[in-house]
């Protein structure tokens, strides 16, 4: 959802009392992109309270206040056919400004700080709802989280996976700490910015808190809300021994034998130390400090100070941090912009942009040992059984977004003292995806918007060159949902234009299919899906007629289903389909992909176009590993396959040649002179003896893939960075198409691409761009 900071104006409230409320169907009155009040003067402001942690009959008399300013969070959700706002009180707010684009003008730095603190508090509410969703779907076991939300909402599979790996990493570190300190007389967990986390209640239910005291620290408003929830829930309250709920004015909101909830700002070290001491924290006991996306919301100087303060006052401690990294690539820029729009800027990743920088940060602040892994490294360190369990949990087809999300978050453990150092994360000796650093050439290749700038915002579509100056695009997913039309890009005298043709029935509705150009009459569409549970088995034949007129070029398209005989392959998507000629006959060669039940395929099939018959053609040699999201390009009567996502969602970096023989074809692996960084969801083209690979997703390497040139004769290769400075939007090069615009292969057009950037919003490349290949080909 989108969060917005607003204020209830006193003169708009015509009741003597009002309630924190759920407001339905007021989207017509207030829109997040316009500065309009949520209440017109004639609308009553009395509603039923549904906010967690706020008493059902909480009211405030306007007569007793000279002025009333409330910061409220409005979360925009879907609720059946209407729109919903959920409003939370966050204390004193900022006067009359919408905080989506920039902070309001104010002379009071204190008010600005309070407003930003309130914005940060709002991220807690979104986070706990997502954790509950993942737990409800069975990603992890925690049936106590649901007591901290009003309603259980189901998130998308990508969000569930993201919160699963976050939960799993933190839980792993907590359990390690409890294991290595099991013989200690007493131990402590100090959770900074705990929000509505259920850690204490879950560990208590598991019987894992012997000789352990948990201290949770957060803003007073958050602590107060959580204390109210606990006091009103018998199951939570019964978990607390020697419970004292008398002190509701803070800073200690809940006091018990093993659990203490404190409302204090840790940026004030002296105050924080006093409150923690008063609550019973033993500074010399082994202590686990948790910081789960907390310190990054502070100015970096403040978060550095907190890290140093914890190292200074806790002689036997382990700190666990989960935060963001890699701010400068397209995903990182969108991630940062998302938090800026929430008025919750994330700071530390700009100064500490990598796992190595974060490790050095902690060592410099007084911690003795440190291990930092990005979440891809952590996920691949889990057992194969656990990863397979997670990957079977829900239908899933957002691999690019999943791996990018994981590459932009890290889990870090740092220790002080000998007792806690054994609890550090242990990097695997041999990773399924080893860290590789590409050796980039000294020059880069520039991309520029395509002349005429047609708007094509789509992912998962397929493309084909019907003839020079005429490109066909089909399927895909855009801002309006699944694309039902075919799109033609036509080059005219003044640039490119875009024409859209609606297709009969559902012929155009498919994603991650293949569109194979057949010279002389058009193209063939194979495979694809409408959803991860619904692959498409039909084969479509596309024919066209281009009409050249003095001032206008028009194209007529005809799409019909091909009736094919023979043993058809399993319906699939993320496969390749390449035109080959063998024995004087044309074949569409289908390889790899995935189905709704099989995560990767390694079978190969030949569709004879003359007979429209799936034909058996002899294949010899060692078959390539199963894969999807790879590339396959015609080469010397056969083809060249590169990369893809293999078994266990591990990217591949190999080159496999299919060579033509008189009796059929033979597989042969190309020996590369130096290993290439594995990648998938890229595109590729053969130009002379070179395989040109563009974009894609890789996992552990910094940055994003640019262009790799592989000599198919010698096995030599080079990696070149792409200069995107002339493109005014973050250029995401996955789930996109590319086509050569001239016979010499000097210019390449990149079309579409992007995706759902976790919970940060969907980003789609606005317009096609061109890539000049001459510098690298001449090099």
N, C-alpha and C positions, 0 to 999 in steps of 0.2 A: 504494500500500500504506500501511498504518499503521505508524508507527515507535513503539516503546516502549523505555524505558530500564529495564534490569533489573540484577540482580546475582546471580552464582553464589555461593551460600552454601557455605562450606568444609565444614560438617558434612553437606551433602547430597551431596558428592562422595565416593563410597566407593572410588575407584580411587587408586592412587599417582600416576598421571599422567592427563592428559586432553588432548584436542585441541580447538582451535577447530573448529566442526562445523556440518554440515547436519543438522537434526533434522526427521524426517518424522512427521506424524500425531500430534503432541502437543497439538493444539488442545483435546483433551478435558481435558488436564491444566492448561493455562494459558490463560486468556482475558484479553484486554487490558482488559476493564472490571472485572476482579476481581483482588484482591490474592492470587493463588495462585502458588506456586513452580512453575517450569517443570519441575523434577526432583523426583519423590518419592524418598525415601531408597533405595528398592529398585532404582532404575533406574541402569544403568551410564552413565557420562559419557564414554565413549571412542568417538569417531567419526572419520570421515575429514574432513580439512580441505578446505574448498572456498572459502575466503575469498581474494579477490585480494590479493596482497601479503604473505601470510603463508605461510612455508615449509610444505610438506606434512607434515613430521614435527615441527612445533613442539610442544614439551611443556614442562611445568613440574612439578617435584617438590613436592608438598605438604609433604613432610617438611622441606624446606629453608626454608619460609616460616612465620613465626609467625602471620601472617594473610594472607589472599588476598582482594583485592577487585578485581574486574574490571568495567569498564563494558562492556556489550555492547549492540549494536543488534539488535533482532529485527524483521525485515521480514516482514510477513504477505502471502503470495502465494497464488495459486491454482496448483495443480499436479495436473492431471488431476482425479481424484476425491478427492484428499486435500489437506490444508493443509500449507504449507511454512513453516518458519522458517529464515532465513539469519542467522547470528550473526557479528558483526564485533567484534574486540577494539578497544577505544578507550583503553587505559591504565587508570589508577586511576579507579574510579567512585564512586558514591554508595551508601551503605549501605542495602540492603534495601528500597528504596522504588520504587514504580512512578511514573513521571514524566509520566503522561498528563494529569493535571489540574493539579497544582501541584508546585513543587520540594519535596523532602523537608526535613524539619526537620533542621538541622545547625548546630553551633556554629562550623563552619569555613567562612569565606567562600572560602578557597582551594579547598576541595572543591566548593562550589557552582559556582565559576567553571569548574573542570575538568569538572564534569558538563555545564554548558551548552556549553562548548567541544566536548565529545564529541558532544553533540546536533547542533551545527552541522556537525561533520565528517560526520555521517550523511547530511546533505542532499546531499553530494557524490556518494554512491553512487547515490542515486535519480536525480540529474541526469544522470550519465554514461550510465545505462541508457536514459534517455529520448532522449538525443542519439544513441546508437547505433541506437535504433529508427527515428528520423527519417532517419538516414543510410542505413540498410538499405533503407528504402522509397523511396529516391531523392530525398528532398527536397533534400539537398545531398551533395556528394562528400567523404567522409572514411572511407576503409577502414581507418584506423589506430586509430580509437576502439574498435573491437571487441576490441583487445588489452588493454583496461583493464577488461573485464567477464568474468565467468565464462561467461555464457550470453546470447546475443542474444534479447531478449524484445520482442514487438511490442506497442506502445502503441496506444491509441485514436487515431483521426485527429485529434481535437482536440489531444491532447498532441503529436502529431507536428508539427502546424502551429505550435503554440506554441513548440516548440524550434527549428523551422525559422526563424521570424522572429527569434528571439534569436540564433541562429547567424549568420544573414544580416546582422544589424545589426552585430554585433561584427566579423565578417569584413570587411564593407565599410569599417569604420573602420581596421582593421589594414592593409588594402590601400591605403587613402588615405595613411596614414602612411608606408608603404614607398615609395609613389610620390613624395610631395613631398620625401622625404629621400634620394631615389635618388642624388644627386650628393655626399652627405656621405661623409667618410672612414670614419666608423663610426656605427652606430646601435644602439639597445638596446630591448628589450621587457622590461618589468618587470611580471609577472603576479602580482597579489595574490590569495591564496586560490585558486590555480590548480587544486587538486584533481587529478582525473585527466584534465585537458584535454589534448588531443593537438595543440595549436597548433604547437609547435615541430616535431613530427614531420611534420605535414601540410605546413607551409611548406617544410621541408627537401625533402620529396618533390616539391614543386612547383618547386623551384629558386629560391625567393623570398627566401633568406636571405643574399644576398651582402653582406658587411660588416655582418652583424647578429649580435648576441649576445642570447640569451634567458635571463632570470633568472625562475625560478618560485619563489614563496614560499608556504608553507602551514604548518599546524601540524606539529610534528615527527612525530607519529604518521602523518599523511597522507603526508608526504614520505617517510617510511621505507617505507611500503607501496608507494608509487609507484616508489621506487628498486628494491625487490625485484622488482616486475613488469618493470621495464626490464631489470634484470640477467638475468632468466630468459627474455627474449624476443629471439631473434637479430635479428629485423627491426628492433625498436626500438633495440637495442644497436648495430647496424650503421649507424644514422643519426648516431651520435655520434662526432665526430672527436676524437682524443687523449683518449679516455675514461679517467677515473680513478674506479673504484668502491671504492677502498680505504677512504675515510672514511665508514663506515656508521654511525658513532656521532653524526654531525651536528656542527655545524649544516649543513655542506655534505654532502649525501647523494649527489649526482652532480655531478662536475666534468668539463667537456669544453671544447673550443675554442669552441663556439657555444651550449652549453646547460649551465645550472647549476641544480640543484634544491636549495633551501634550506629548512630547517626552523626557522622563527623566528616569533615573535609580533610583528607590526608595531606593536602597541600600545606596545611598548617601543622608543621611537625610537632611543635610544642603542645598544641591542643590535642593532636592525635595521640601523642605519647601519654598525656594525662588521662584521657578517656580510656585508652587501652589498659593502663595501669589500674585505674579505678575498677575496670571490669574484671581484672584478675589475670591479665596476660603475664606470663612468666618469661622474662626476656632471655633467660639462660636455658630454657627448655628447647629441645629440638622443635623447630617450627617450619611448617609448610606455608609459604606465601603464594596465594593464587591471584593472578591478574588476567582476566579473560576479556580482552578487548575493553580495557579500562583506561590505562595510562596514556594511550595514544590520543585520547580526547583532550588531554592537557597540553599546554604549551610544552615544547620539548625540554626547556629548562626545568619546568616543574616535574615532569616525569623522570628526568635524569636525577633530580634531587630525591625523589621518592625511592628510586632504585638504590642510590647511595645511602640513604637513611636506613633502609631495611638491612643493608649489608653491615652498616656501622653498629646498629643496636642489637642485632641478632647473631650471636657468635656461632650458633649451630642451626643453620637454616638451609632450606631449599626453596627457590622461587620458581614458579611455573608461569610462563607468559604465553598467551595466544593473541597474535595481532597480525596486521597487514604488512606486506613488503611490496617491492617492485612498482613504484608509482608512475614510471615514465612511459611504459608501453600502452597501447590502446586500452586494454582492460584496466590497467592501473589508473589511467586518466578518467575513465568513466566511473570507476570506484570512488575516486576522490571527489568528482563532481557530485556524485550522489550524496555523500556526506555533507558537502558544502550546502546543497539545497536543503538539508535538514538542519542547517545551522549547527552542525556537529563535526566541524573540520577534524580530520585525522592528521596529526602533526608529525609523529616520530618517524614515519616511513620516508619522509623527505630527507632527513639527516641520516637515517640508518636504513638504506633501501634494500639491503640484502641480508641473508642469514649470517654471512661472515661479519658484516658491519654490526649486526645486533650482538653477536658473540663478543666482539671487541668492546662494545659499549658496556656490557656487564662486567667484563674483566677490568676495565678502566674505572668502574664505579665501586670496586672493592670486593667483588665476588671472585672466588678462587678458581673455580672450574666452570665451564659452560659448554653446553651442547645445543645446537639449534638446527632443526630440520624444517624444510618446507613441508606442506601437508601431502604433497605427492610422495616425498621420501617416507613420511610416516605411514601413509596408507599402504605403500608397497612393502613396508616392513611387517605388516600384519600377516598372519598365516593365510595360506591359500584357501583353507576352508572358510575362514572368516570373510575373506573378500568375496568368495563365491556365494556365501550366504547373503551378503549385502547386495550383490549384483543381481540376485534372483528376487529381491524383495518386491520391486515394482517394475512395470514396463519402463524402459529407459532408452533414450536415444540422444542424449545431450552430452556426448563425450567431450567435445571441444570445450564447452562451458565448464564441465566438471574439472577437467585437468587445468584449465586456466584459473578457476577459482582456487584450487589447491596450490597452484604455484604462487599465488598472491597472499597466502597466509602461512604462518609458521608456528611451530610449538617449540618453546625454549625452556630448558632447565639450567639453572645455575646454582652452585652450592657454596656454602661457607662452613668450614669445619669438617672433621673427618667422619662424623656420625652420618651426615646426610649425603655425602658424595656418592655412595653406592646407588643412590636412587636416581642418578642422572639418566637421561635417555641414552640408549646404546645404539649408535648407528649400525646398521647391518653390515657385516663384513663384505657381502656380495649383494649388491642391489639388483633387482630385476631391471631397473632402468638406471645405469651408472651415470654419474655426472660427466658431461662432455662439454668442452668449451670449443666452439667452432673457431677456426683460424680464418678471420675475415680478410679479404683483400683491402688494400689501402684506399681504393676508390669505391664509390657507391653508385647506384643506379637510380635515376629520378623517375617518379611517377607524376603525371599531370592529368587533370580532368579531361575527359574526352570532349572534343570539339562538338558544340551543339548541346552538351550537358543534358542528355535525357535522364530523367529520374527513374532509376531501377533499384528499389529497396527490397531485396529478397534474399533469403537463404534457402539452401537445399534445392535449388533449381538446376536445370541442365541446359547446356548450350551447344550450338552446332553452326558451322559456317556452311550455308547453302550454296553460296557463290561469293566471289569478292564483292565486298560492300553490302552483304546481306547476312545478318546473323539471326538465328532463331533461338528464342528462349522459351522454356516450358516449365510449368509447375512451380514449386517453391512455396515459401511461406513468408508473408509480409505483414505490415501493420494491420491490414484488414483481414488477416487469417490466411487460410490456404488459398493459393492463387488458382483460379479456375480457367484462366485464359492462356493463350499462346501470345508471345510478344515478339515482334520483329524489329530489329534495329537496322535502319536503312541509311546508307551513306549517300548524301546528296552533295550538291555543289558548295553549299555553305556549312556543311557539317552533318551530324547524324540526327535522325529523327526516330521517334519511337511510335510504333503502331501496335494496338492490342486487338486480338480477335477472340471473342468468346466461343468456346467449343461446346458441342452438343453433349448433354448428359454430364457425366463426371470424367470425361476423357482427359481433361486438363488437370484434375486434382490428384497430384502425386508429388512426393518429396523424395530426394536422394535417389533418383532414377538415373538412367543413362539415355542420352540422345546422341545417336551415332549418324554422322553425315554419310550419305550414299550418293556419290557424284552421278549426275544425270537425272535424278528424279526427286531427291529430298533427303529424308532422314527416317530412322527407326527408333522408337521409344521402347525401352525394356525396363521391367521391374519398377521399383519405387514402393512407396507406402502412403496410406492416408494417416495411419497412426502406428505406433510400435506393435500393436496387436493385429494390424490389418495390412499385410503386404499385398501387392497387386500382381496378378499373374498374366494380365493381358499384354499383348505386343501391338503397338500402333505403327501404322505406316503414314508418314507425312509427305505429301507432294505439294508442289508450289508452282506458281506462274508469276514471274516478275514482269510488270508492264512499265516500260520507260516512256514517259511523256516529257515534253519540253520543260515544263515547270514542276513536274511531280512524278515520283516513282511510286508505284503501288504494287502490292503483292497479294496474290490470292493463295490461300492455304486450304488444303483438303486433308482431313484426318480420318482414317478408317482403321478398324481393328483388323489385324492380320489373322487369318485362320491357319494355324500352323499344325502340321502333323508330326508324328514321332514323339519320343519321350521328352517332354518339356522339363526344364529344370525347376527346382523348388522356387516359388515366389520369393523374391529377395529385394533388398535395397542396399545402398552403399557399395555396389559392385561396379565393375567396369564392363563395357561392351565395345569392342574394337573391330573395325572392318578389316578383314584379311582376304587375300585372294590365294586360292590354292587349287591347282589343277584346272585353271581357267574358270573357276566358280567363286562367287563372292559369299563370304561367311561373316556373320556377326559372332565374334568370339566372346562369350560371357564367362567371367572369372570372379570368384570370391563373393564377398558381400556377407549379409547376415539375414536371418529369418526371425520370426517372433519367438522361436524356441532355441535356435542355434546361434550363439553369439558371434561365431566366425565360420566362414566356409572356405574350402580349398578345392571345390569341384570346378570343372571346366566344361563348357558346352558350345557346340557349333550350330548356328542356325543358317542353313543354306537359303539365300534370298531368292534364287531362281525357283526352287521347289517349295519354298516356305515350309521347310522340313528340318526338324532337329535331327542332325546327322552325327553318326559316330565317325570321328576322325582319329587315327592312331596318335597317341601321345606317349613319348618315351622320356626317360630321364627322371630325375628326382623332383617331384612336385614341390612347388613353393609352400611355405608355411601358410596355414589358413590366415585370412586377413579381410578387412574391409576398409573403406575410406582410403584406398591406395590409388595409384595412377597406372594406366596402361596405354602405351603409345605404339602405333604401327612403326616397325623398323625392319628394313631389309626383308620384306615378305613375311616377317613374323612380328614380334612386339617386344617392348621393354617395360617391365613392371618395376615400380619403385615404391618402397615404404608401405604405409598403411598401419592399421591398428590390429595387432595380432591377439593370440590367446592371452587371457588374463588382462585384457586392455593394455598390453605393453606395445608401445610404438616400435616400428621396424625401420631399419635403415639400409636394407639390402637392395641390390639390383638383380633382377632375374630376367634372362632373355629366353624367349620362345623362338627357336630357329626352325625355318622351313626345310623339309627334306622331301624327296620324291614320294615317299610313302606316308608322310604326315608331318608331325612336328616333334621337336625334342626340347626339353627344358635344360637350361644351363645357367649356372650362377656366375655372374661377372665378379672377378676378383678386383676389389677396389684397392688402390694404392694406399689410401688412408681412409679410416672409417668416417662416415658421415653421421651427423647427429640424426637419430631416428625421428621421423615426423609422419603425420597423417593429415588428411583433410586438405591436401595441397592440390595443385594442378601441375601438369607436365606436358612438354612438347618436344618432339625430336626435330632438331635443326641440323642437317648434315649428319655428322657423327656424334653430335652432342645431345644429351638429354638435359633439357632446361627445366628445373623444378622450381616452382614459385610458391611462396607462402607456406601455409599449413600450421600445425600445432606441434611443438615439441615440449618436453616436460621439464627437464632440469636445467637446460641451458638458459642463460640470461637473454633478455630481449625476445624478439619474435623472429621466425625464419624469414630470410629475404629471398635470394635467388641462389640456387646451387647449380653448377654446370658440371655434368659428368660426361667424360669422354667414353663412349661405348666401345671403343677399340682398345684403349690403353688402360682404362679404369682410373685415370687421373681425375681429380675434381678440384673445384674452387668454390668458396662461399663468398657471396657479395651482399652487403647490406643495401636495403632500399631506402632512398631518401624521400620522405613523405612531406617535406616542409612546404611544398606548393599545394598540398591538399588540406583544406581548412577543417577537416573532421578526422577523428581517430580512424585510421584505415586498418580494419580487421581482415586479415587474409586467411580465413577459413570458411568452409561452407560456401565458397564462391565458384565462379566459372572464369575461364580465360580462353581466348582464341587469338590466333595469329592473324594480323590484318594485312600481311603482304606475303608474297611467295618466298621472299628472301629470309623471312623470319626476323626482320629488324624491329618490328613493333608488335607489342602484345597488348590486348585490351583485357582488363580485369573487371568483372561484372558481379555486382551483388556482394554478399558476404556479411558476416557479423553474427549476432546471436543474442541470446538471453544471458546477460552478464550477472548471473546469480540473482541476488535480490536487489541489484543496483539498477535494474531497468534493462530494456532491450535496446541494443544498438545495431542499426543497419547502415551500411555504407550508402551514402546518398546517391552518388552518380558513378558510372563507369569511369575508370582511369586508364591511361595508357602507360606502358613501360617500354622505354627505349633499350633494346638489347644490344645495340651496336658496341657500346664500350666493353662489355664482357666478351662478346663474340670476337672482337678484334684482339682483345687481350689474350 
